[in-house]
Amino acid sequence: MDQAMTKTPLRIALLLSLLALPATFLGQDIQLGMKNQQIFAPGCMNLRNAWEGPPVVCPPSIHERWIKEMKRWRDERRIYLAYDGKRYDMPELKWAQSSFIQPQVMVHDRYLYDPASGHYTVDKFLEDLDRRYGGVDSVLIWSTYPNMGVDDRNQLQMLESMPGGIVGVKQMVDDFHKHGVKVLFPMMMWDQGTSKPEKSWPDAIAEVMKQINADGINGDTQNGVPLGFIEAAEASGHPLVFEPEVSEDDTNVAWNLSTWGQYEFTSIPAVDKLKWLEPRHMVNISDRWALDKTNDLQFAFFNGVGWESWENIWGIWNGINSRDAEATRRVSSIEREFAKFLVSPDWDPLSPMHNYGVYASRWPLGDETLWTIVNRNAFDLDGSQMDVPAVTGMRYYDLYHGNEIKPQKDGDRDVLYFQIEANGYMGIFATTADLTQKQQDFLAKMRTMTRRPLNAYTHEWKFIPQKMIETGPSVASKEAPDGMVAIPGGEFFFKVHGEEIEGDNMPGLDVQYSWEESPHRFHERKLAVKPFFMDKYPVTNAEFKKFLDAANYIPKDKGNFLKDWKDGRIPAGWENRPVTWVSIEDARAYARWAGKRLPHEWEWQLAAQGTDGRRYPWGNQLYSPSQDMSIDPMKSGFYFPVQDSGRTMRGPDPVDAHPNGASPYGVMDMVGNVWQWTDEFYDDHTRAAIVRGGEYYAPQGSIWYFPDSIRNDTHGKILLMAPSLDRSGGIGFRCVKDVATTNTTVKPVTTK
């Protein structure tokens, strides 16, 4: 046989075998596993069960080769981006590099603002966080979603509507600064359906942030904040740290100095890609709906980054349990004390450790080194944990327990023995220098702090219960007063669910009625409702003007009060339209003057629905009787006003403009014109009101605007802070009156 022919099959076989080899054997370094914002560990480090095939053992050189490829990728990526990290050197922005704990704070939180006194309570807010988990470095203050879109105020106008306006907000920011806490506010570029700003969005945002002396901006839903926003802030003379919610794209890392980390939590901690690309970049890991925060904290500590310690999620309290709170205190203490190490350009993630499930990052800086270590196992580990090259005079300190570790020699290696708790944390500090007094004090603090193990703290998550504000009965009447309709009492099957955008049906969502064990989204109960009288129409501007004149009513908080009136006068032709831009307090004041009260939600629903369970006041069909399916029911005007999707509200329709929308009892204008105030609920942190009936205004362009609903079996939930912010052009009210000689208490008929 020809010699060339005999060699051909061998060459093919050799080629095929080479193709089957890992890329490293072909002269190319290890292939990096990347997804979104994360770089994953070498595949051979993952545990394989027997049914998954034979075990894969990492060669001794795997870490060195993996780090080499990580550095090659970083160098290449920086060239590709023409990377310039000059903004990380700006003194005004360096605070972000050590902003490890950052809660998102709803302005409606009663720890931040006291509605009774009408004052911001920053001291109370920060004292609570310091007591529970060791304090914070920055806060993200949220005044917009989920209420935004109930009227045409844009994101900046919502902020300006907070108590005290711009001056009040600036004072609140200054109060945080007195405690060394930086303050961020959100920007929503999805907010393109409400009022258009007079300036470009970058300039408008920069101007307001300068006025209130804010420190940064969170880019809500944004995959990177465009450079134009950063340049606008710098041009104003007030540079800001920009923190996008999403950063799958790394092209913005030179000007987005911080970001959220919405991670995939693998058993082996992944490396944050942006932190690896620029070690000075700060990430605040956000997994807001998780009830257990161990993953967040361990990935943050491993990566030398921060955590979004977010508890009040759109008015839903997802509190940090005791164990996670104590872990936060310990982890943040180490990170703050050794912050300068956590921006080391020589960061060495997945530095080799002895035990499976224990992972470390090594942070060398000069002649000293910090290790941040996490135990992903659900059991304690004690004994030999790591070894390092022996260096004469090197001393090792257990930062977690506050003790010095005496190494054991093994040739030219120092072997370190220590204990690490189940799902726990460890910090090791190596230095040849004598400890400073500050460092000695820190070790003493950690000895005291960690005396009690983490497993002694409960990991149990609890919702916080809600209560409904009881406003008391009205002046009773035997006959229906003028303008009111009699609603007969009786057995009523009350079935309703909240139209919140997020939260599924987790405990704590929506509201908690008196017969329920927890707040949740879906509610149903058979009730015995006493007869009552209800206003046939919502309260009009003309009726509210009579109240103002007779009662000389002047609210303590005048912000946005009757905003659509002109110099205290009703706009021409608006006399018979529902009054809006009134808070729930304003509505109650009117009701008391009129000898009435606001309806309970089930009373409102009974008046709208009757006892046959109909979807809408007029029946079950949304379309007009013509059944012309080509006509958008929101634009027909047959049962309720034509929907307004403009950027400026046109104003509601007259209350008697849509008689076809009458309820079974003849109550008019119940849905689709303006939302109507009913009951108020509260818990330790949040107040909220249930509004019913939906409205005519529906800003377009985003799913994140306040959800509208005209169905009888749904309700809206408006978070309450203060009248200036709570008042809205999309919310009015109607009243009810108790029937004489009857008890209006609602009692359950059956027990579910």
Secondary structure, DSSP 8 states (H G I E B T S, - for coil): --HHHHHHHHHHHHHHHHHHS-GGGGT-----EEETTEEE--GGGS---GGG-S-----TTHHHHHHHHHHHHHHHHHHHHT---GGGG-GGGGGGGG--B--EEETT-TTTEETTTTEE-HHHHHHHHHHHHS--SEEEEE-STTTTTSSS--HHHHHHTSTTHHHHHHHHHHHHHHTT-EEEEEE-TT--SS---SS-HHHHHHHHHHHHT--EEEEEEEES--HHHHHHHHHTT---EEEEEE-S-GGGTTT--EEEE-----SS--EEHHHHH-TT-EEEE--TT-S--HHHHHHHHHHT-EE----EETTEE----HHHHHHHHHHHHHHHHTGGGGG-TT-EEEE--SSTTEEEEEEEETTEEEEEEEE-SSS-EEEEEEEEE--TT-EEEETTTTEEE--EEETTEEEEEEEE-TT-EEEEEEESS---HHHHHHHHHHHHHTSS-GGGS---------EE--------BSS--TTEEEE--EEEEEEEEE--SS-TT-TTSSB--TT-SS-BSEEEEEEEE--EEEESS--BHHHHHHHHHHH----SS-TTTTTTSBTTB--TT-TTSB--S--HHHHHHHHHHTT-B---HHHHHHHHHTTTT-SBTTBS--S-TT--TTS-HHHH-SSS---B-SSS------TTS-GGG--TT-----SSS-EEEEEEEE-SS-EEEEEES--SB---S-TTS------TTEEEEEEES-HHHH--TTEE---EEEBTT-----EESS--
